[in-house]
Amino acid sequence: MKFPPNNLLIKSLLEYGLTDREAVVYLSLLELEVASANEIAKNAGIKRSSAYIVLEALKKKGLVGVSEDQKIQEYVATSPEALLYSIESEVREKEATKTKIEKILPELKALSKDVKEKPKVKVFEGKQGLINALEETLHMKESTMRIFTSSEKILKIIPDYLPVYGKKDTKKA
């Protein structure tokens, strides 16, 4: 029986984490109870070669078992309760992780500074770098800027640029 994509069972299995084909094959196998890949493919409305790939994926997820006591391999769906157990197991793991994080949260906060806005740091080197840094001050919105150099060095490096900068700075104000 082919299931429509808007089927509630399909939707729920998709939310669980199965693909479209995995959901359809799993439901088909639940319906058939025990079946060969060929029978599953016909019931699910997919190609037999695709059925093998999907069945292998479902086997890895623990939702399909294989009976190997016959010439033709037959598949059986794991109980639907396995889906619920899997989700409950994930929830327990997440809760354990949450508890661990809650325990170390004070230490994590102690490492982090309560700064609303992290400072922006830029490094300018050489004559052109100094000119670029001064030019940037003309366009910045921040009211505070820290420069680590001496005014004597600035005068020595760019004496011709300072009068130009001064004129631009007065226009800014």
C-alpha positions in Angstrom: 0.0 0.0 0.0 1.5 3.3 -1.0 1.1 6.0 1.6 0.3 9.6 0.5 3.1 12.1 1.5 0.6 14.1 3.7 -0.3 11.0 5.7 0.0 11.7 9.5 2.1 8.5 10.0 4.6 9.6 7.3 4.7 13.2 8.6 5.5 11.9 12.1 8.2 9.6 10.9 9.8 12.4 8.9 9.8 14.5 12.1 11.5 11.5 13.8 14.3 11.8 11.3 13.4 9.2 8.6 13.5 10.1 4.9 10.3 9.8 2.8 11.4 6.4 1.4 12.5 5.1 4.8 9.1 6.1 6.3 7.2 4.4 3.5 9.3 1.2 3.6 9.1 1.0 7.4 5.3 1.4 7.3 5.0 -1.2 4.5 7.1 -3.6 6.5 5.0 -3.1 9.6 2.0 -3.9 7.5 3.6 -7.0 5.8 5.2 -8.2 9.1 7.8 -10.4 7.3 8.7 -9.8 3.7 11.4 -10.0 1.0 12.9 -6.8 -0.5 10.9 -7.4 -3.6 7.5 -7.7 -1.7 8.4 -4.6 0.3 9.3 -2.6 -2.8 6.0 -3.6 -4.4 4.0 -2.6 -1.3 5.9 0.6 -0.8 5.7 1.6 -4.5 9.5 1.9 -5.0 12.1 0.1 -7.1 13.5 -3.1 -5.7 17.1 -1.8 -6.0 16.0 1.3 -3.9 14.3 -1.0 -1.4 17.7 -2.7 -0.6 19.3 0.7 0.0 16.5 1.9 2.2 16.3 -1.3 4.2 20.0 -1.1 4.9 19.6 2.4 6.2 16.7 1.3 8.4 18.8 -1.6 9.6 21.5 0.8 10.7 18.9 2.9 12.5 17.8 -0.2 14.3 14.3 -0.2 12.8 14.6 -3.3 10.6 15.9 -6.8 11.3 16.8 -9.6 8.9 15.9 -13.2 9.0 18.8 -15.2 7.6 17.5 -18.7 7.9 16.1 -18.9 4.4 17.5 -18.7 0.8 15.7 -15.4 0.3 16.5 -12.8 2.9 13.3 -11.6 4.6 13.0 -8.4 6.6 11.0 -7.7 9.7 10.2 -4.2 11.2 11.4 -3.5 14.7 8.5 -2.8 17.1 7.2 0.8 16.8 8.0 1.1 20.6 11.7 1.3 19.4 11.0 4.7 18.0 9.7 5.9 21.3 12.6 4.3 23.2 15.1 6.0 20.8 13.5 9.4 21.4 13.4 8.9 25.1 17.1 7.8 25.1 18.0 11.0 23.2 16.1 13.1 25.7 17.9 11.5 28.6 21.3 12.1 26.9 20.3 15.8 26.3 19.2 16.2 29.9 22.5 14.7 31.2 24.4 17.2 28.9 22.2 20.0 30.1 22.9 19.1 33.8 26.7 19.1 33.1 26.5 22.5 31.4 24.5 23.9 34.3 27.2 22.7 36.7 30.0 24.5 34.8 28.0 27.6 33.8 29.4 29.7 36.7 32.9 28.9 35.6 32.0 29.7 31.9 30.5 33.0 33.0 33.6 33.8 35.0 35.7 33.4 31.9 33.5 35.7 29.9 33.5 39.4 30.6 30.2 41.2 30.9 31.0 43.6 28.1 28.0 44.8 26.1 30.1 45.6 23.1 33.4 44.0 22.3 36.1 46.6 21.4 37.2 46.7 17.8 40.9 46.4 17.4 42.8 47.5 14.2 46.5 47.6 13.6 47.9 50.2 11.3 51.6 50.2 10.4 53.9 52.7 8.7 53.2 56.1 7.3 50.2 55.1 5.1 48.8 53.1 8.1 49.0 56.2 10.3 47.2 58.3 7.6 44.6 55.6 7.2 44.0 55.5 11.0 43.5 59.2 11.2 41.2 59.2 8.1 39.1 56.5 9.9 38.6 58.8 12.9 36.8 61.2 10.6 34.1 58.6 9.9 33.8 56.7 13.1 30.6 56.8 15.2 32.4 55.8 18.5 33.3 58.6 20.8 36.4 57.0 22.2 39.5 55.9 20.4 42.8 54.7 21.9 46.0 55.2 20.0 49.4 53.8 21.2 52.0 56.1 19.8 53.4 59.5 20.7 52.6 62.8 19.1 56.3 63.4 18.4 56.4 60.3 16.3 53.2 61.3 14.4 54.7 64.8 13.7 58.0 63.1 12.6 56.3 60.6 10.3 53.5 62.7 8.7 54.2 66.4 9.2 52.7 67.4 5.8 49.5 65.5 6.4 48.5 66.9 9.8 47.3 70.3 8.5 45.2 68.5 5.9 43.8 66.3 8.6 43.1 69.3 10.9 41.0 70.9 8.1 39.0 67.7 7.6 38.4 67.3 11.3 37.0 70.8 11.7 34.6 70.1 8.8 33.4 67.0 10.7 32.5 69.0 13.8 
